[in-house]
């Protein structure tokens, strides 16, 4: 349809009807700015046409599209294009797909990453990529707003930044794998801080015992005892409250 139509015919058609996917790609590749902008105003592109639009590289067309629609399959193309204004506009409106986040982080623009963290959490691959990137300010900003998933928790402990670990412990708990990694890391202050704030899972307690630090073991035992008393007291109150 695009190949055998003139400008007026195309404008008349897209003023009323959307195009099939291959015709959308043909429209973008035809490269007539007015036609593309008119289409964007009324219709969302399919994935292949989105990719063609990003590759065409017209800033005004891309901005018109991404401020109106989330990308179906061209997010990585947008990030790899590397236009700061376009990326900031996009992440101010939409959360990135999980596979896009590592590419976004690898791009390494601090302002973009910080802006994204302020509005969204990452998927697990993105969290791990953030920790591997190793920017202390970005990690601290993330911890202030979000907790990490399991693999990222272990990555944080293995990264070994004392301040990051302590701040994380003050705000969030670890899963069993990260608890074990923390104990194996062997920093007494971090372990004591964790015990003071959270429970050690029964499946991890053996690792604490194997480490053999009496102060840590006693602190954990005392915490378990107090938690047991609290739970027992709650159950007792619950039974007293039951009507007879």
BAKOLFI-394743 format. One record per atom (N, C-alpha, C): residue number from 1; residue in three letters; atom name; x, y, z. Coordinates in steps of 0.2 Angstrom, whole numbers, plus 5000, padded with zeros to 4 digits. Layout:
BEGIN
 kegu torro pavo    x    y    z
  NUM   ALA   CA    X    Y    Z
...
//
This chain:
BEGIN
 kegu torro pavo    x    y    z
    1   UNK    N 5004 4994 5000
    1   UNK   CA 5000 5000 5000
    1   UNK    C 5004 5006 5000
    2   UNK    N 5010 5006 5004
    2   UNK   CA 5014 5012 5005
    2   UNK    C 5018 5013 4998
    3   UNK    N 5020 5008 4996
    3   UNK   CA 5025 5009 4990
    3   UNK    C 5021 5011 4984
    4   UNK    N 5015 5010 4983
    4   UNK   CA 5011 5012 4977
    4   UNK    C 5006 5018 4978
    5   UNK    N 5007 5021 4984
    5   UNK   CA 5003 5027 4985
    5   UNK    C 5007 5033 4986
    6   UNK    N 5003 5039 4984
    6   UNK   CA 5007 5045 4985
    6   UNK    C 5005 5048 4992
    7   UNK    N 5008 5054 4993
    7   UNK   CA 5008 5057 5000
    7   UNK    C 5001 5059 5002
    8   UNK    N 4997 5061 4997
    8   UNK   CA 4990 5063 4999
    8   UNK    C 4986 5057 5001
    9   UNK    N 4987 5052 4997
    9   UNK   CA 4983 5045 4998
    9   UNK    C 4985 5042 5005
   10   UNK    N 4992 5042 5006
   10   UNK   CA 4994 5040 5013
   10   UNK    C 4991 5044 5019
   11   UNK    N 4991 5050 5018
   11   UNK   CA 4989 5054 5023
   11   UNK    C 4981 5053 5024
   12   UNK    N 4978 5052 5019
   12   UNK   CA 4970 5051 5020
   12   UNK    C 4969 5045 5023
   13   UNK    N 4973 5040 5021
   13   UNK   CA 4972 5033 5024
   13   UNK    C 4974 5033 5031
   14   UNK    N 4980 5035 5033
   14   UNK   CA 4982 5035 5040
   14   UNK    C 4978 5040 5045
   15   UNK    N 4974 5044 5042
   15   UNK   CA 4970 5048 5046
   15   UNK    C 4964 5045 5048
   16   UNK    N 4963 5039 5045
   16   UNK   CA 4957 5035 5047
   16   UNK    C 4958 5028 5050
   17   UNK    N 4964 5025 5047
   17   UNK   CA 4965 5018 5048
   17   UNK    C 4972 5016 5050
   18   UNK    N 4973 5011 5055
   18   UNK   CA 4980 5009 5056
   18   UNK    C 4983 5005 5050
   19   UNK    N 4989 5004 5050
   19   UNK   CA 4992 5000 5045
   19   UNK    C 4994 4993 5048
   20   UNK    N 4995 4988 5044
   20   UNK   CA 4998 4982 5046
   20   UNK    C 5005 4983 5047
   21   UNK    N 5008 4978 5051
   21   UNK   CA 5015 4979 5053
   21   UNK    C 5020 4980 5048
   22   UNK    N 5020 4976 5042
   22   UNK   CA 5025 4977 5037
   22   UNK    C 5024 4984 5034
   23   UNK    N 5017 4986 5033
   23   UNK   CA 5016 4993 5031
   23   UNK    C 5019 4999 5035
   24   UNK    N 5018 4998 5042
   24   UNK   CA 5021 5002 5046
   24   UNK    C 5028 5003 5045
   25   UNK    N 5032 4998 5045
   25   UNK   CA 5039 4998 5043
   25   UNK    C 5041 5002 5037
   26   UNK    N 5037 5000 5032
   26   UNK   CA 5037 5004 5025
   26   UNK    C 5036 5011 5026
   27   UNK    N 5031 5013 5030
   27   UNK   CA 5030 5020 5031
   27   UNK    C 5036 5024 5035
   28   UNK    N 5039 5020 5040
   28   UNK   CA 5045 5023 5043
   28   UNK    C 5050 5024 5038
   29   UNK    N 5052 5018 5035
   29   UNK   CA 5057 5018 5030
   29   UNK    C 5056 5023 5024
   30   UNK    N 5050 5024 5022
   30   UNK   CA 5049 5029 5017
   30   UNK    C 5052 5036 5019
   31   UNK    N 5051 5038 5026
   31   UNK   CA 5055 5043 5029
   31   UNK    C 5052 5050 5028
   32   UNK    N 5045 5050 5027
   32   UNK   CA 5042 5057 5026
   32   UNK    C 5039 5059 5033
   33   UNK    N 5042 5064 5036
   33   UNK   CA 5042 5066 5043
   33   UNK    C 5034 5068 5044
   34   UNK    N 5031 5071 5040
   34   UNK   CA 5024 5073 5041
   34   UNK    C 5019 5067 5042
   35   UNK    N 5021 5062 5037
   35   UNK   CA 5017 5055 5038
   35   UNK    C 5018 5052 5044
   36   UNK    N 5024 5051 5046
   36   UNK   CA 5026 5048 5052
   36   UNK    C 5023 5051 5058
   37   UNK    N 5023 5058 5059
   37   UNK   CA 5021 5061 5064
   37   UNK    C 5013 5061 5065
   38   UNK    N 5010 5061 5059
   38   UNK   CA 5003 5060 5059
   38   UNK    C 5001 5053 5061
   39   UNK    N 5004 5048 5059
   39   UNK   CA 5003 5041 5061
   39   UNK    C 5004 5040 5069
   40   UNK    N 5009 5043 5072
   40   UNK   CA 5011 5043 5079
   40   UNK    C 5005 5046 5083
   41   UNK    N 5002 5051 5080
   41   UNK   CA 4997 5055 5084
   41   UNK    C 4991 5051 5085
   42   UNK    N 4990 5046 5080
   42   UNK   CA 4984 5042 5081
   42   UNK    C 4985 5035 5083
   43   UNK    N 4990 5032 5081
   43   UNK   CA 4991 5025 5082
   43   UNK    C 4998 5023 5085
   44   UNK    N 4998 5017 5088
   44   UNK   CA 5004 5014 5091
   44   UNK    C 5007 5010 5086
   45   UNK    N 5014 5010 5085
   45   UNK   CA 5018 5005 5080
   45   UNK    C 5018 4998 5083
   46   UNK    N 5019 4993 5079
   46   UNK   CA 5021 4987 5081
   46   UNK    C 5028 4987 5082
   47   UNK    N 5031 4981 5085
   47   UNK   CA 5038 4981 5087
   47   UNK    C 5043 4982 5082
   48   UNK    N 5042 4980 5076
   48   UNK   CA 5047 4981 5071
   48   UNK    C 5047 4988 5068
   49   UNK    N 5041 4991 5068
   49   UNK   CA 5041 4998 5066
   49   UNK    C 5044 5002 5071
   50   UNK    N 5043 5001 5078
   50   UNK   CA 5047 5004 5083
   50   UNK    C 5054 5004 5082
   51   UNK    N 5057 4998 5081
   51   UNK   CA 5064 4997 5080
   51   UNK    C 5066 5002 5074
   52   UNK    N 5062 5001 5068
   52   UNK   CA 5064 5005 5062
   52   UNK    C 5064 5013 5064
   53   UNK    N 5059 5015 5068
   53   UNK   CA 5059 5022 5070
   53   UNK    C 5065 5024 5074
   54   UNK    N 5067 5020 5079
   54   UNK   CA 5073 5022 5083
   54   UNK    C 5079 5022 5078
   55   UNK    N 5080 5017 5074
   55   UNK   CA 5086 5017 5069
   55   UNK    C 5085 5023 5064
   56   UNK    N 5080 5025 5062
   56   UNK   CA 5079 5031 5058
   56   UNK    C 5082 5037 5061
   57   UNK    N 5081 5037 5068
   57   UNK   CA 5085 5042 5072
   57   UNK    C 5083 5049 5072
   58   UNK    N 5077 5050 5070
   58   UNK   CA 5074 5057 5070
   58   UNK    C 5072 5059 5077
   59   UNK    N 5075 5063 5080
   59   UNK   CA 5074 5065 5087
   59   UNK    C 5067 5067 5089
   60   UNK    N 5064 5071 5085
   60   UNK   CA 5057 5074 5086
   60   UNK    C 5052 5068 5085
   61   UNK    N 5053 5064 5080
   61   UNK   CA 5048 5058 5080
   61   UNK    C 5049 5053 5086
   62   UNK    N 5055 5052 5088
   62   UNK   CA 5056 5047 5094
   62   UNK    C 5053 5050 5100
   63   UNK    N 5054 5057 5101
   63   UNK   CA 5051 5060 5107
   63   UNK    C 5043 5060 5107
   64   UNK    N 5041 5061 5101
   64   UNK   CA 5033 5061 5100
   64   UNK    C 5031 5054 5102
   65   UNK    N 5034 5049 5100
   65   UNK   CA 5032 5042 5101
   65   UNK    C 5033 5040 5108
   66   UNK    N 5038 5041 5111
   66   UNK   CA 5040 5039 5118
   66   UNK    C 5036 5043 5123
   67   UNK    N 5034 5049 5122
   67   UNK   CA 5030 5052 5127
   67   UNK    C 5023 5051 5126
   68   UNK    N 5021 5047 5121
   68   UNK   CA 5014 5045 5120
   68   UNK    C 5013 5037 5122
   69   UNK    N 5018 5033 5120
   69   UNK   CA 5017 5026 5120
   69   UNK    C 5023 5023 5124
   70   UNK    N 5023 5017 5128
   70   UNK   CA 5028 5013 5130
   70   UNK    C 5031 5009 5124
   71   UNK    N 5037 5008 5124
   71   UNK   CA 5040 5004 5118
   71   UNK    C 5038 4996 5119
   72   UNK    N 5036 4993 5114
   72   UNK   CA 5034 4986 5115
   72   UNK    C 5041 4981 5114
   73   UNK    N 5045 4983 5110
   73   UNK   CA 5051 4979 5109
   73   UNK    C 5057 4983 5107
   74   UNK    N 5057 4989 5108
   74   UNK   CA 5063 4993 5105
   74   UNK    C 5067 4997 5111
   75   UNK    N 5065 4995 5117
   75   UNK   CA 5069 4998 5123
   75   UNK    C 5076 4998 5122
   76   UNK    N 5079 4992 5121
   76   UNK   CA 5086 4991 5121
   76   UNK    C 5089 4996 5115
   77   UNK    N 5085 4996 5109
   77   UNK   CA 5087 5000 5104
   77   UNK    C 5088 5007 5106
   78   UNK    N 5083 5010 5110
   78   UNK   CA 5083 5016 5112
   78   UNK    C 5089 5018 5117
   79   UNK    N 5090 5013 5122
   79   UNK   CA 5096 5014 5126
   79   UNK    C 5102 5014 5122
   80   UNK    N 5103 5010 5118
   80   UNK   CA 5109 5009 5114
   80   UNK    C 5110 5015 5109
   81   UNK    N 5105 5018 5107
   81   UNK   CA 5105 5024 5103
   81   UNK    C 5109 5030 5107
   82   UNK    N 5107 5030 5114
   82   UNK   CA 5111 5034 5118
   82   UNK    C 5110 5041 5119
   83   UNK    N 5104 5043 5117
   83   UNK   CA 5102 5050 5117
   83   UNK    C 5099 5052 5124
   84   UNK    N 5103 5056 5128
   84   UNK   CA 5101 5057 5135
   84   UNK    C 5094 5060 5136
   85   UNK    N 5092 5065 5132
   85   UNK   CA 5085 5068 5133
   85   UNK    C 5080 5062 5132
   86   UNK    N 5081 5058 5127
   86   UNK   CA 5076 5053 5125
   86   UNK    C 5075 5048 5131
   87   UNK    N 5081 5046 5133
   87   UNK   CA 5081 5041 5139
   87   UNK    C 5078 5044 5145
   88   UNK    N 5079 5050 5147
   88   UNK   CA 5076 5053 5153
   88   UNK    C 5069 5054 5152
   89   UNK    N 5067 5056 5146
   89   UNK   CA 5059 5056 5144
   89   UNK    C 5056 5050 5145
   90   UNK    N 5059 5044 5143
   90   UNK   CA 5056 5038 5143
   90   UNK    C 5056 5035 5150
   91   UNK    N 5061 5036 5154
   91   UNK   CA 5061 5033 5161
   91   UNK    C 5057 5037 5166
   92   UNK    N 5055 5043 5164
   92   UNK   CA 5051 5047 5168
   92   UNK    C 5044 5045 5167
   93   UNK    N 5042 5041 5162
   93   UNK   CA 5035 5039 5161
   93   UNK    C 5034 5031 5162
   94   UNK    N 5040 5027 5161
   94   UNK   CA 5039 5020 5160
   94   UNK    C 5044 5016 5164
   95   UNK    N 5042 5010 5167
   95   UNK   CA 5047 5006 5170
   95   UNK    C 5050 5002 5164
   96   UNK    N 5057 5001 5164
   96   UNK   CA 5060 4997 5159
   96   UNK    C 5058 4989 5160
   97   UNK    N 5059 4986 5154
   97   UNK   CA 5058 4978 5154
   97   UNK    C 5064 4975 5158
   98   UNK    N 5064 4969 5161
   98   UNK   CA 5069 4966 5164
   98   UNK    C 5076 4965 5160
   99   UNK    N 5075 4964 5154
   99   UNK   CA 5081 4963 5149
   99   UNK    C 5084 4969 5147
  100   UNK    N 5080 4975 5148
  100   UNK   CA 5083 4981 5146
  100   UNK    C 5087 4984 5152
  101   UNK    N 5086 4983 5158
  101   UNK   CA 5089 4986 5164
  101   UNK    C 5096 4985 5164
  102   UNK    N 5099 4979 5163
  102   UNK   CA 5106 4978 5163
  102   UNK    C 5110 4982 5157
  103   UNK    N 5107 4983 5151
  103   UNK   CA 5109 4987 5146
  103   UNK    C 5109 4994 5148
  104   UNK    N 5104 4996 5151
  104   UNK   CA 5103 5003 5154
  104   UNK    C 5109 5005 5159
  105   UNK    N 5110 5000 5164
  105   UNK   CA 5115 5001 5169
  105   UNK    C 5122 5001 5166
  106   UNK    N 5123 4996 5161
  106   UNK   CA 5130 4996 5158
  106   UNK    C 5131 5003 5154
  107   UNK    N 5126 5006 5152
  107   UNK   CA 5127 5013 5148
  107   UNK    C 5131 5017 5153
  108   UNK    N 5129 5017 5160
  108   UNK   CA 5133 5020 5165
  108   UNK    C 5132 5027 5166
  109   UNK    N 5126 5030 5164
  109   UNK   CA 5125 5037 5165
  109   UNK    C 5122 5038 5172
  110   UNK    N 5126 5041 5177
  110   UNK   CA 5124 5042 5184
  110   UNK    C 5117 5045 5185
  111   UNK    N 5116 5051 5181
  111   UNK   CA 5110 5054 5182
  111   UNK    C 5104 5050 5180
  112   UNK    N 5104 5046 5174
  112   UNK   CA 5099 5042 5172
  112   UNK    C 5097 5037 5177
  113   UNK    N 5103 5034 5180
  113   UNK   CA 5102 5028 5184
  113   UNK    C 5098 5031 5191
  114   UNK    N 5101 5036 5193
  114   UNK   CA 5098 5039 5199
  114   UNK    C 5091 5041 5198
  115   UNK    N 5089 5044 5193
  115   UNK   CA 5082 5046 5191
  115   UNK    C 5078 5040 5191
  116   UNK    N 5080 5035 5188
  116   UNK   CA 5076 5029 5188
  116   UNK    C 5075 5026 5195
  117   UNK    N 5080 5025 5199
  117   UNK   CA 5080 5023 5206
  117   UNK    C 5075 5027 5210
  118   UNK    N 5074 5033 5209
  118   UNK   CA 5070 5037 5213
  118   UNK    C 5062 5036 5211
  119   UNK    N 5061 5032 5205
  119   UNK   CA 5054 5031 5203
  119   UNK    C 5052 5024 5203
  120   UNK    N 5058 5019 5202
  120   UNK   CA 5056 5012 5201
  120   UNK    C 5062 5008 5204
  121   UNK    N 5060 5002 5206
  121   UNK   CA 5065 4997 5208
  121   UNK    C 5066 4993 5202
  122   UNK    N 5072 4990 5202
  122   UNK   CA 5075 4986 5196
  122   UNK    C 5072 4978 5197
  123   UNK    N 5071 4975 5192
  123   UNK   CA 5071 4968 5192
  123   UNK    C 5077 4965 5194
  124   UNK    N 5077 4958 5196
  124   UNK   CA 5083 4955 5199
  124   UNK    C 5090 4956 5195
  125   UNK    N 5089 4955 5188
  125   UNK   CA 5095 4956 5184
  125   UNK    C 5098 4963 5184
  126   UNK    N 5093 4968 5185
  126   UNK   CA 5095 4975 5185
  126   UNK    C 5099 4976 5192
  127   UNK    N 5096 4973 5197
  127   UNK   CA 5099 4974 5204
  127   UNK    C 5106 4972 5204
  128   UNK    N 5107 4966 5202
  128   UNK   CA 5114 4963 5201
  128   UNK    C 5118 4967 5197
  129   UNK    N 5116 4969 5191
  129   UNK   CA 5120 4974 5187
  129   UNK    C 5122 4980 5191
  130   UNK    N 5117 4983 5195
  130   UNK   CA 5119 4989 5198
  130   UNK    C 5124 4988 5203
  131   UNK    N 5124 4982 5207
  131   UNK   CA 5129 4981 5212
  131   UNK    C 5136 4979 5208
  132   UNK    N 5136 4976 5203
  132   UNK   CA 5142 4974 5199
  132   UNK    C 5145 4981 5196
  133   UNK    N 5141 4986 5194
  133   UNK   CA 5143 4992 5192
  133   UNK    C 5147 4995 5198
  134   UNK    N 5145 4995 5204
  134   UNK   CA 5149 4997 5209
  134   UNK    C 5149 5004 5211
  135   UNK    N 5144 5008 5209
  135   UNK   CA 5144 5015 5211
  135   UNK    C 5141 5015 5218
  136   UNK    N 5145 5017 5223
  136   UNK   CA 5142 5018 5230
  136   UNK    C 5136 5022 5231
  137   UNK    N 5136 5028 5228
  137   UNK   CA 5131 5032 5229
  137   UNK    C 5124 5029 5226
  138   UNK    N 5125 5026 5220
  138   UNK   CA 5119 5023 5217
  138   UNK    C 5116 5017 5221
  139   UNK    N 5121 5013 5224
  139   UNK   CA 5119 5008 5228
  139   UNK    C 5115 5010 5234
  140   UNK    N 5118 5015 5237
  140   UNK   CA 5115 5018 5243
  140   UNK    C 5108 5021 5242
  141   UNK    N 5108 5025 5236
  141   UNK   CA 5101 5027 5234
  141   UNK    C 5096 5022 5233
  142   UNK    N 5098 5016 5231
  142   UNK   CA 5093 5011 5229
  142   UNK    C 5091 5008 5236
  143   UNK    N 5096 5007 5241
  143   UNK   CA 5094 5004 5247
  143   UNK    C 5090 5008 5251
  144   UNK    N 5090 5015 5250
  144   UNK   CA 5086 5020 5254
  144   UNK    C 5079 5019 5251
  145   UNK    N 5078 5017 5245
  145   UNK   CA 5071 5016 5242
  145   UNK    C 5068 5009 5242
  146   UNK    N 5073 5004 5241
  146   UNK   CA 5070 4998 5239
  146   UNK    C 5075 4992 5242
  147   UNK    N 5072 4986 5243
  147   UNK   CA 5076 4980 5245
  147   UNK    C 5078 4977 5239
  148   UNK    N 5083 4972 5240
  148   UNK   CA 5085 4968 5235
  148   UNK    C 5082 4961 5235
  149   UNK    N 5082 4958 5229
  149   UNK   CA 5080 4951 5228
  149   UNK    C 5086 4947 5230
  150   UNK    N 5084 4940 5230
  150   UNK   CA 5089 4936 5233
  150   UNK    C 5096 4936 5230
  151   UNK    N 5097 4936 5224
  151   UNK   CA 5104 4936 5221
  151   UNK    C 5107 4942 5222
  152   UNK    N 5104 4948 5222
  152   UNK   CA 5107 4954 5223
  152   UNK    C 5109 4955 5230
  153   UNK    N 5105 4952 5235
  153   UNK   CA 5107 4952 5242
  153   UNK    C 5114 4949 5243
  154   UNK    N 5115 4943 5240
  154   UNK   CA 5121 4940 5240
  154   UNK    C 5127 4944 5237
  155   UNK    N 5125 4947 5231
  155   UNK   CA 5130 4951 5228
  155   UNK    C 5132 4957 5232
  156   UNK    N 5127 4960 5236
  156   UNK   CA 5129 4965 5240
  156   UNK    C 5134 4963 5246
  157   UNK    N 5132 4957 5249
  157   UNK   CA 5137 4955 5254
  157   UNK    C 5144 4953 5251
  158   UNK    N 5144 4950 5245
  158   UNK   CA 5150 4948 5243
  158   UNK    C 5154 4954 5240
  159   UNK    N 5151 4960 5238
  159   UNK   CA 5154 4966 5237
  159   UNK    C 5158 4968 5243
  160   UNK    N 5155 4968 5249
  160   UNK   CA 5159 4969 5255
  160   UNK    C 5160 4976 5257
  161   UNK    N 5155 4980 5255
  161   UNK   CA 5156 4987 5257
  161   UNK    C 5152 4988 5264
  162   UNK    N 5156 4989 5269
  162   UNK   CA 5154 4989 5276
  162   UNK    C 5148 4993 5277
  163   UNK    N 5148 5000 5274
  163   UNK   CA 5143 5004 5275
  163   UNK    C 5137 5002 5272
  164   UNK    N 5137 5000 5266
  164   UNK   CA 5131 4998 5262
  164   UNK    C 5128 4992 5266
  165   UNK    N 5132 4987 5268
  165   UNK   CA 5129 4981 5272
  165   UNK    C 5125 4984 5278
  166   UNK    N 5128 4988 5282
  166   UNK   CA 5125 4990 5288
  166   UNK    C 5119 4994 5287
  167   UNK    N 5119 4999 5282
  167   UNK   CA 5113 5002 5280
  167   UNK    C 5107 4998 5278
  168   UNK    N 5109 4993 5274
  168   UNK   CA 5104 4988 5271
  168   UNK    C 5101 4984 5277
  169   UNK    N 5105 4982 5282
  169   UNK   CA 5103 4978 5288
  169   UNK    C 5098 4983 5292
  170   UNK    N 5100 4989 5292
  170   UNK   CA 5095 4994 5296
  170   UNK    C 5088 4994 5293
  171   UNK    N 5088 4993 5287
  171   UNK   CA 5081 4994 5283
  171   UNK    C 5078 4988 5281
  172   UNK    N 5082 4983 5279
  172   UNK   CA 5079 4977 5276
  172   UNK    C 5082 4971 5279
  173   UNK    N 5079 4965 5278
  173   UNK   CA 5081 4959 5280
  173   UNK    C 5084 4955 5274
  174   UNK    N 5088 4950 5276
  174   UNK   CA 5091 4946 5271
  174   UNK    C 5087 4939 5270
  175   UNK    N 5087 4936 5265
  175   UNK   CA 5085 4929 5264
  175   UNK    C 5090 4924 5267
  176   UNK    N 5089 4918 5267
  176   UNK   CA 5093 4913 5270
  176   UNK    C 5100 4913 5267
  177   UNK    N 5100 4913 5260
  177   UNK   CA 5107 4913 5256
  177   UNK    C 5111 4919 5258
  178   UNK    N 5108 4925 5259
  178   UNK   CA 5112 4931 5260
  178   UNK    C 5114 4931 5268
  179   UNK    N 5110 4928 5272
  179   UNK   CA 5112 4927 5279
  179   UNK    C 5118 4923 5280
  180   UNK    N 5118 4917 5276
  180   UNK   CA 5124 4913 5276
  180   UNK    C 5130 4916 5274
  181   UNK    N 5129 4920 5268
  181   UNK   CA 5135 4924 5265
  181   UNK    C 5137 4929 5270
  182   UNK    N 5133 4932 5274
  182   UNK   CA 5135 4937 5279
  182   UNK    C 5139 4934 5284
  183   UNK    N 5137 4928 5287
  183   UNK   CA 5140 4924 5292
  183   UNK    C 5147 4922 5289
  184   UNK    N 5147 4920 5283
  184   UNK   CA 5154 4917 5280
  184   UNK    C 5158 4923 5279
  185   UNK    N 5156 4929 5278
  185   UNK   CA 5160 4935 5277
  185   UNK    C 5164 4936 5283
  186   UNK    N 5160 4935 5289
  186   UNK   CA 5164 4935 5295
  186   UNK    C 5165 4942 5299
  187   UNK    N 5161 4947 5297
  187   UNK   CA 5162 4953 5300
  187   UNK    C 5158 4954 5306
  188   UNK    N 5161 4954 5312
  188   UNK   CA 5157 4953 5318
  188   UNK    C 5152 4959 5319
  189   UNK    N 5154 4965 5318
  189   UNK   CA 5149 4971 5319
  189   UNK    C 5143 4970 5314
  190   UNK    N 5144 4967 5308
  190   UNK   CA 5138 4966 5303
  190   UNK    C 5134 4961 5306
  191   UNK    N 5137 4955 5308
  191   UNK   CA 5133 4950 5311
  191   UNK    C 5129 4952 5317
  192   UNK    N 5132 4955 5322
  192   UNK   CA 5129 4958 5328
  192   UNK    C 5123 4963 5326
  193   UNK    N 5124 4967 5321
  193   UNK   CA 5119 4972 5319
  193   UNK    C 5113 4968 5316
  194   UNK    N 5115 4963 5312
  194   UNK   CA 5109 4959 5309
  194   UNK    C 5105 4955 5315
  195   UNK    N 5108 4952 5319
  195   UNK   CA 5105 4949 5325
  195   UNK    C 5100 4953 5329
  196   UNK    N 5103 4960 5330
  196   UNK   CA 5099 4965 5333
  196   UNK    C 5093 4967 5330
  197   UNK    N 5093 4966 5323
  197   UNK   CA 5087 4969 5319
  197   UNK    C 5082 4963 5317
  198   UNK    N 5085 4957 5315
  198   UNK   CA 5081 4952 5312
  198   UNK    C 5083 4945 5315
  199   UNK    N 5079 4941 5313
  199   UNK   CA 5080 4934 5315
  199   UNK    C 5084 4930 5310
  200   UNK    N 5089 4926 5313
  200   UNK   CA 5093 4921 5309
  200   UNK    C 5088 4915 5307
  201   UNK    N 5088 4913 5301
  201   UNK   CA 5084 4907 5299
  201   UNK    C 5086 4901 5303
  202   UNK    N 5082 4896 5305
  202   UNK   CA 5084 4890 5308
  202   UNK    C 5089 4887 5303
  203   UNK    N 5088 4887 5297
  203   UNK   CA 5092 4884 5292
  203   UNK    C 5099 4887 5291
  204   UNK    N 5100 4893 5294
  204   UNK   CA 5107 4896 5294
  204   UNK    C 5110 4896 5301
  205   UNK    N 5106 4894 5306
  205   UNK   CA 5109 4895 5313
  205   UNK    C 5115 4890 5313
  206   UNK    N 5116 4885 5310
  206   UNK   CA 5121 4880 5310
  206   UNK    C 5128 4884 5308
  207   UNK    N 5127 4888 5303
  207   UNK   CA 5133 4892 5300
  207   UNK    C 5135 4896 5306
  208   UNK    N 5131 4899 5309
  208   UNK   CA 5133 4904 5315
  208   UNK    C 5136 4900 5320
  209   UNK    N 5134 4894 5322
  209   UNK   CA 5137 4890 5327
  209   UNK    C 5144 4888 5325
  210   UNK    N 5144 4886 5318
  210   UNK   CA 5151 4883 5316
  210   UNK    C 5156 4889 5316
  211   UNK    N 5154 4895 5315
  211   UNK   CA 5158 4901 5315
  211   UNK    C 5161 4901 5322
  212   UNK    N 5157 4900 5327
  212   UNK   CA 5160 4899 5334
  212   UNK    C 5161 4905 5338
  213   UNK    N 5158 4911 5336
  213   UNK   CA 5159 4917 5340
  213   UNK    C 5154 4917 5346
  214   UNK    N 5156 4916 5352
  214   UNK   CA 5151 4915 5358
  214   UNK    C 5147 4921 5358
  215   UNK    N 5149 4927 5357
  215   UNK   CA 5145 4933 5358
  215   UNK    C 5139 4933 5353
  216   UNK    N 5141 4931 5347
  216   UNK   CA 5136 4931 5342
  216   UNK    C 5131 4926 5343
  217   UNK    N 5133 4920 5345
  217   UNK   CA 5128 4914 5347
  217   UNK    C 5124 4916 5353
  218   UNK    N 5127 4919 5358
  218   UNK   CA 5123 4921 5364
  218   UNK    C 5118 4926 5362
  219   UNK    N 5120 4931 5358
  219   UNK   CA 5115 4936 5356
  219   UNK    C 5109 4933 5352
  220   UNK    N 5111 4929 5347
  220   UNK   CA 5105 4926 5343
  220   UNK    C 5101 4921 5348
  221   UNK    N 5104 4918 5353
  221   UNK   CA 5100 4914 5357
  221   UNK    C 5095 4918 5361
  222   UNK    N 5098 4924 5364
  222   UNK   CA 5094 4928 5368
  222   UNK    C 5088 4931 5363
  223   UNK    N 5090 4933 5357
  223   UNK   CA 5085 4935 5353
  223   UNK    C 5079 4930 5351
  224   UNK    N 5081 4924 5350
  224   UNK   CA 5076 4919 5349
  224   UNK    C 5072 4918 5356
  225   UNK    N 5075 4918 5361
  225   UNK   CA 5071 4917 5368
  225   UNK    C 5066 4923 5369
  226   UNK    N 5068 4929 5367
  226   UNK   CA 5064 4935 5368
  226   UNK    C 5058 4934 5363
  227   UNK    N 5060 4932 5357
  227   UNK   CA 5054 4931 5352
  227   UNK    C 5050 4926 5354
  228   UNK    N 5052 4921 5357
  228   UNK   CA 5048 4915 5359
  228   UNK    C 5043 4917 5365
  229   UNK    N 5046 4921 5369
  229   UNK   CA 5042 4924 5375
  229   UNK    C 5036 4929 5372
  230   UNK    N 5038 4933 5367
  230   UNK   CA 5033 4937 5364
  230   UNK    C 5028 4934 5360
  231   UNK    N 5030 4928 5357
  231   UNK   CA 5025 4924 5353
  231   UNK    C 5020 4921 5358
  232   UNK    N 5023 4918 5363
  232   UNK   CA 5019 4914 5369
  232   UNK    C 5014 4919 5372
  233   UNK    N 5017 4925 5373
  233   UNK   CA 5013 4930 5377
  233   UNK    C 5007 4932 5372
  234   UNK    N 5008 4933 5366
  234   UNK   CA 5003 4934 5361
  234   UNK    C 4998 4929 5361
  235   UNK    N 5000 4923 5361
  235   UNK   CA 4995 4917 5360
  235   UNK    C 4991 4917 5367
  236   UNK    N 4994 4918 5373
  236   UNK   CA 4991 4918 5379
  236   UNK    C 4985 4923 5379
  237   UNK    N 4987 4929 5377
  237   UNK   CA 4982 4935 5377
  237   UNK    C 4976 4933 5372
  238   UNK    N 4978 4929 5366
  238   UNK   CA 4973 4927 5362
  238   UNK    C 4968 4922 5365
  239   UNK    N 4971 4918 5369
  239   UNK   CA 4967 4913 5372
  239   UNK    C 4962 4916 5377
  240   UNK    N 4965 4921 5381
  240   UNK   CA 4961 4924 5386
  240   UNK    C 4955 4928 5383
  241   UNK    N 4956 4930 5377
  241   UNK   CA 4951 4934 5374
  241   UNK    C 4946 4930 5371
  242   UNK    N 4947 4924 5371
  242   UNK   CA 4941 4920 5367
  242   UNK    C 4935 4919 5372
  243   UNK    N 4929 4920 5369
  243   UNK   CA 4923 4919 5374
  243   UNK    C 4922 4912 5376
  244   UNK    N 4919 4911 5382
  244   UNK   CA 4917 4904 5384
  244   UNK    C 4910 4904 5385
//
